[in-house]
Amino acid sequence: MPGALSYVQFQLLARLGDAVDGHLRMTDLADGVVYSRSGLTYQAQLLQERGLVTRSPSPDDERSTIVAITAAGRDVLQAVFPGHIEAVRGLLFAPLSDDDATDLARILGQVSAHLRAAPPRSAARRRKT
C-alpha cells in the first residue's frame, strides 16, 4: 500500500490535513477520531518517526501538545487519498442507491454523535479542574 499507513494513521493525517493550519491539540485529535489518548500518542510517535508529523508543546497551554502535519505527511496523504476514495466508493457506495447513501449518512451521523457523547473511558475528555 502506498504510504504504508494503518487506518488510524490515515485518519490522523486526514484530520490534520483538513485542519485550517495543519495542526491540532493531541486531545482534540483523539476526540475527533474517538481514539484513546495513549493510543493516539503511540500512533503520533510512529508518524513522527517517519517525518509525517511533528509534536511540540502548545504555546497557549504548557500541558497540551500540538501535532502538525509536515510536507512529507501531506505528500503521503496525497498519494494514498485516491486509493482510499476508490476503495470506499467501490466497497461501500457501489451497491447503494442515492436514497440508501442518504440513509447511511444519517445513521452513521447518529452513531458518530453517540460515540462522541459517550466515548470509551480512555478516550473521554478530561475534566477541567
ABEGO torsion letter per residue (X at the ends): XBGGBBAAAAAAAAAAAABAAGBBBAAAAAAAAGBBAAAAAAAAAAAAAAGABBBBBBAABAABBBBBBBAAAAAAAAAAAAAAAAAAAAAAAAABBAAAAAAAAAAAAAAAAAAAABBBAAABBBBBX
